């Protein structure tokens, strides 16, 4: 049985997914919140209700995300067991939010790309004028 519930986070993930640019935007635009179980299972090629590192890589290839797949994997595999289960997968909206802001696809958010300009200086903890993934999630 698929464990993920259609929570606010999942719905937000889908809204953001539709806004993400890239080669496969049309595929992302077609995803609805009712498709999430199917979307997760599409990449769960061995049907064990969790994504291996290889299966997760297929997801990144499909969505053409700019963020580094290894960085995303390290963040999503919250319990460090080598798998991303459906509950961990539901946090992917953060990755999609970061990716949707990264207009120039350099893996960093400039002040113009950051969705909340009033929080830019506080989020840019090292003061280099950009927000990297670590600063974004912390």
C-alpha positions as CSV (number, residue, x, y, z in Angstrom):
1,X,0.0,0.0,0.0
2,X,1.3,3.5,-0.8
3,X,1.9,5.4,2.4
4,X,2.1,9.0,1.2
5,X,-1.1,11.1,1.9
6,X,-2.0,14.1,-0.2
7,X,-0.8,16.6,2.3
8,X,-0.3,20.3,1.9
9,X,3.4,19.6,1.3
10,X,2.6,17.3,-1.6
11,X,0.2,19.7,-3.1
12,X,2.8,22.5,-2.8
13,X,5.3,20.2,-4.4
14,X,3.0,19.8,-7.4
15,X,2.3,23.5,-7.8
16,X,6.1,24.1,-7.7
17,X,6.8,21.2,-10.1
18,X,4.5,22.8,-12.6
19,X,6.5,26.1,-12.4
20,X,9.9,24.5,-12.8
21,X,11.6,25.2,-16.2
22,X,13.7,22.8,-18.2
23,X,13.5,20.3,-21.0
24,X,10.7,18.3,-19.5
25,X,8.4,21.1,-18.2
26,X,5.4,19.6,-20.2
27,X,5.7,16.4,-18.2
28,X,5.8,18.3,-14.9
29,X,2.9,20.4,-15.9
30,X,0.7,17.4,-16.4
31,X,1.2,16.0,-12.9
32,X,-1.7,16.4,-10.5
33,X,-1.9,15.6,-6.8
34,X,-3.8,12.4,-7.5
35,X,-0.9,11.3,-9.7
36,X,1.7,11.3,-6.9
37,X,1.3,7.6,-6.0
38,X,1.6,6.7,-9.7
39,X,4.5,9.2,-10.1
40,X,6.4,7.6,-7.2
41,X,5.7,4.1,-8.4
42,X,6.7,4.9,-11.9
43,X,10.3,5.2,-10.7
44,X,10.0,2.4,-8.2
45,X,10.9,-0.1,-11.0
46,X,11.2,-3.1,-8.7
47,X,7.9,-2.3,-6.9
48,X,9.4,-2.3,-3.3
49,X,7.7,1.0,-2.4
50,X,11.0,2.8,-2.0
51,X,13.5,4.4,-4.4
52,X,17.1,3.2,-4.7
53,X,19.8,5.6,-5.6
54,X,19.5,4.4,-9.2
55,X,15.8,4.8,-9.3
56,X,16.1,8.2,-7.9
57,X,18.5,9.1,-10.6
58,X,15.9,8.1,-13.2
59,X,13.5,10.6,-11.6
60,X,16.1,13.4,-11.9
61,X,16.7,12.5,-15.5
62,X,13.0,12.6,-16.2
63,X,12.5,16.0,-14.5
64,X,15.7,17.6,-15.8
65,X,16.5,19.2,-12.5
66,X,19.5,21.5,-12.1
67,X,20.2,20.7,-8.5
68,X,22.9,18.0,-8.0
69,X,21.3,14.6,-7.7
70,X,23.8,13.6,-4.9
71,X,22.9,16.7,-2.9
72,X,19.2,16.0,-3.2
73,X,19.7,12.3,-2.4
74,X,21.6,13.2,0.8
75,X,18.8,15.5,1.8
76,X,15.9,13.2,1.0
77,X,17.4,10.0,2.5
78,X,16.6,11.4,5.9
79,X,17.3,8.2,7.8
80,X,20.4,7.4,5.7
81,X,19.3,3.8,5.0
82,X,20.1,4.0,1.3
83,X,16.5,4.3,0.2
84,X,14.0,7.1,-0.3
85,X,10.6,5.9,0.8
86,X,7.3,7.5,0.0
87,X,7.3,9.6,3.2
88,X,10.8,10.9,2.4
89,X,9.8,11.5,-1.2
90,X,7.0,13.9,-0.1
91,X,9.7,16.4,1.0
92,X,10.9,16.7,-2.6
93,X,8.9,20.0,-2.8
94,X,12.0,21.7,-1.3
95,X,14.2,20.5,-4.0
96,X,11.7,21.6,-6.6
97,X,11.3,25.0,-5.0
98,X,15.0,25.6,-5.1
99,X,15.2,24.3,-8.6
100,X,12.3,26.5,-9.8
101,X,14.0,29.6,-8.5
102,X,17.4,28.8,-10.1
103,X,16.6,30.5,-13.5
104,X,20.2,30.5,-14.8
105,X,20.6,26.8,-13.7
106,X,23.9,27.4,-11.8
107,X,22.9,25.7,-8.6
108,X,22.7,29.0,-6.7
109,X,19.9,31.5,-6.0
110,X,20.7,35.2,-6.6
111,X,18.8,37.9,-4.9
112,X,16.6,38.2,-8.1
113,X,15.9,34.5,-8.1
114,X,15.1,34.1,-4.4
115,X,11.4,34.0,-3.8
116,X,11.5,36.0,-0.5
117,X,13.7,39.0,-1.0
118,X,13.1,40.3,2.5
119,X,14.8,37.2,3.9
120,X,17.7,37.1,1.4
121,X,20.4,38.6,3.7
122,X,19.4,36.3,6.6
123,X,19.4,33.2,4.4
124,X,22.7,34.1,2.7
125,X,24.6,33.0,5.8
126,X,28.1,33.3,4.3
127,X,27.4,36.7,2.7
128,X,28.6,35.8,-0.8
129,X,25.5,37.3,-2.5
130,X,24.0,33.9,-3.5
131,X,22.1,31.2,-1.7
132,X,23.3,27.6,-2.1
133,X,21.4,24.4,-1.2
134,X,22.8,24.2,2.3
135,X,21.8,27.8,3.1
136,X,18.4,27.2,1.5
137,X,17.5,24.2,3.7
138,X,19.1,25.6,6.9
